[in-house]
Structures are given as structure tokens and as C-alpha cells.
């Protein structure tokens, strides 16, 4: 059985390098890895990523959500390979050629290649939001369509809301990676995520990895908060009845 703590990627959402380094050090060994995204990358660049992760730091989830023409996205993935991310993100709505370009670029790193995860529908969006951007289908239908497109175009998995985990596990098979944000332990607030679930519920539905930010990073003791989440997962607190 995979240890509960290794399922969790701690999302460090800041532009400030010293704070990011401090948080990464506090949770190193307590979670499965850390996620650094566009906010931090825009402020600090590759050197900032190296400063936080280091040579022997926790696994890196580099969440840049690349979305451009295929050549540009492929080049972007190749440019990030020296950072040795475990996971990278692209937008599945970029289409099959773009997804394939990202997958091919990642494959050029060989056995140490990053896994390419395609973002389906952002967890800040619901059915009403999709309608406003011209996608007049339920969120679950759009997520499934984009996940199948990503799988068939060479992506290793997707980023999806916990609400769609069970659907995607059934549609995409057991080996397709499901990285799931929108996770809130039973004792944490929802904040701006609209489609949320507890860690135990998401894993029971079929998630592989969980992205958890503020419940850990906003705590007075991030390591203790991460351990509390791992214990919640192990005990199945907040799981399905």
C-alpha cells in the first residue's frame, strides 16, 4: 500500500523565495512532493525553482499549465527538463497535436522524464462558468471529453476535480494518473475552490495524488498539518459512507 503522506503534493503559492524555501524544508519528508506554479515561476524563474528544490529536495510538480501552439509547448517542456520535474502540466484544450508535442518533448529525457498531466476544467469553474465561455455542457462531460483526448494523445494523466475522479477512473483506466486539487481536509475551509472533497473521499474514488495548499501552508506548523492530513487519509476520515 502506498503511504498516505506520499500521495500529497503541497502547493506552495507565493512569489517570495525565502518563504517558499522555508515551507519546502518544513514539509520535506512529510509529503510526497511540492508543487510550484506560474506565480512563483514568473517571479523567480528556473533559478528560484532550483533554490527551493535543490539537488536532493522533494519531488517537484511544476504546474505551468502550458497552452500554445505545439512547437512552443514542446520547446517549453524541453526547456524545463534540467529542473527534473516529476510532473508538468499543459492544458488539454490545446488539442491533440499540442498534447503530443509535450509528451514527445518529455520523452526525450528518457527514464527520468516528467509525467505530462493535462488540465481538464479548472477547479474554480462550475457549470455556470463554462456556459459563460461558450461550453454549454456539464462540467463532468467536458472533463471526460478532455481527459480521453489527453490519454489518446500521449499524456500520462490529467489534473481534475475530485468530483470527476470516479468518472475518469472508469473512463480512462487504472494506469492513467489522476492528480487532484480541490482537496480540503474535514477541518479546513473551502476558500475559492467550488468542486471540493476530503482527502479520504478523493482517494477512495480513485485519485492517485492530491494537491493541498492552504490547509498546510497557512498553518502555524505546516509539518504538523501535513501529518494530520496523512493521518486523516489513513483513518479514512470524511470518506464515503
Steps between C-alpha positions, in 0.01 A plus 500: 500500500627849412569703819236767559749787518657417163168563328507870586668778303517819703412804289729791585328807356725800547738724308741526792801273483595488869146409601484231234832353614387503861172325422670242279748421777223472759296246301790308342465137599146557628329527160561330168627814329442868443316691231635826367296683241483798269492757779835390640657419163414844359663669797803278554555295183696175475763623747227548760371149441852363551540703817183352649536140389877459489676188379357267763174674582147366477350396165389802298160553343562789257154639435533748213190392305664554161257590220631616163576366154660152500855614422497756779362261760746229402785750528367614838502145633854440372618824659372380839663156487821608682280574806413127507131542583308187585186650346424785260167639389353609169143593403314216330294756310813575297409199286656170398804635314596721793457217751710269283773764467521528879508122544772460236710774658470338842596162355831645380616500863489120511433312820505819709243673285221703658150362483279726293168583661229676304272747676136431421264753662643729766362429847393863532240446225151352519225439242398866499856614438539261207183636342640852517802398291289320241533142625136415557550150636516377859844514661518121531439453125764755405753353743446149362533617140825683572643217710442245225656738248803538725536125551471426128751775415777369728453675832575298813201629690287798581437758766135484595253588772429229758140507383603338172754249633272196498371583152850541359636189668225299332543675163879516480611181673710409804838625376400853406629744765241713678653801677228664705482852644189635670585292807405623844539295818191485719633781723586752222299766315411474131651840399455559124470137387146413391533126440669361813531173694688370803828313446353164599200546271718588201732204548206264548360625169825415319735800524873428480638826641346790692596866476453679833609857563356735759401238760874425522673823404277735702542291814719618785670159472491378136668169580245426772215589264641266236529220756141565606387465139697176461334366814159605368569308178621193686195501724260571213353805676241666281484199270190377325243324713 
